[in-house]
Amino acid sequence: MTVVTLMWEARAAEGRGAELLEWARTRELPRRPLRRETFRAPGERVLVLTWWEAPGPDTEQPERPEHPEQPEHSEQPGQAAPQPELPELPEPAAELIMRPVHRWRFESLDFTAGQPDGPS
């Protein structure tokens, strides 16, 4: 298993940043992620990160029953492997946002936790 982070970012329509933030905070997903954080940024942007356990690229896939009418998926060089389906926040109502939502998917490779530097 690996940890996958989904990033959801939307820019609110003018003057609707607080409403978009509230909308994002109150959306429930069909299942609970390992972690979820909501951020705001300049330009009335709202960002939601969710962390999920998902099969990694080296995880064995269950054997597929033989169906001659359906060709087996084979990866071509330069073609990404299929990604597991993970719950994502939906698109807000069009009048609430300035542009379509941006979505990115990241695979965790390293994690370091520490104490913030404080006064000495």
N, C-alpha and C positions, 0 to 999 in steps of 0.2 A: 504494500500500500504506500501511497505517497500523499502529500498534502497539496491540494490545489486551491489557489486563491482566485476568486472571481471578483473583478472590479467593475462597478457600475457607476457611471458618471453622467450627470445631466446638468444642463444650464437652464435655469428658470427664465420664464418670460419676465420682462421688465417689471420690477416691483413685487414679484411673486416668490422670491427666494425663501421666505419663512414658510409659505404654504407648501412649496416643494419639499422642504426639509421635513415638515410634519408628515406629508404624504409618504416619504421614504421611510421615516421612523415607524409608521404604523402598518406598513405592508408586512404581512406574515408570509413565510415560505411554507411549502407543503411538508418539509421536514426541517429540523433544527440543525444549523451548521455547527462546527466545532467552535467557531467564534464569528462574531459579526461586529463591525464598527461602522459608524456613520460620521462623516466629516462634512464641513462646509468650507468653501474657499472663495476668494475674491471673484467678482463677476457673477454672483448669485448662483454658484455651482454647488452641487451636492454630490458627494462620493460615498458609496457603500462598498465595503470590502467584506466578503464572506470566505471562510476557510472550511474546506471539506476534505474528508478522507476519500480517496478514489484509487482505483487500480492504476498502478504505474505502468510505464511502457514495457517493463519486463515481467509483468504479472501474466501467469498462464491463463489463457481464455478457455472457457469450457468447450469441449468438442462440439462441433456443429453437425447436426444430422445431415445425412447425404440427401441432397435434392438436385438431381441432374439439371432441372430446368433453371436453377439459380446458380450462376457462377460464383465460386469462392472469391471473396475479396482478397486481393493481393496488393500489397503496397508497391507502388512504383517509386523509383528513385526520385527524391525531391517532393514526394507526396506525404502529407502528415498522416499519422495513424489516427483511427477514429477515436474521438474523445468520449468519455462516459458522460451521460446526461446528468446534469446537476441543476437544482432549482435556482432560478434567477428572478430578480425583481422584474416585473413587467414594465412596459412603456407607460409613462403617465399620460393623462389626457393631453391632447395636442395644445390646448390653450394654456397649459401650465408650463410648457417648456419652449425654449427658443429654437431648438434643433433636436434631431433624434438622439436618443441615449447612446453613449459610447460604452462599449463592453470589451473587457480584456480578460484573458485567462492566463494565470501564471502557475508554474509548478515550483514548489519550494525546494531549494537545493541546500540551504544552510540556514541556521537559526542561532543567534547569539543573544542571550538575555543578560542584562547587566544593570547596575545601578547608575542613574544619571550622575554626571560629575557635579559635585557640589562645592561650596566654598571650602578651602583648605584651612 
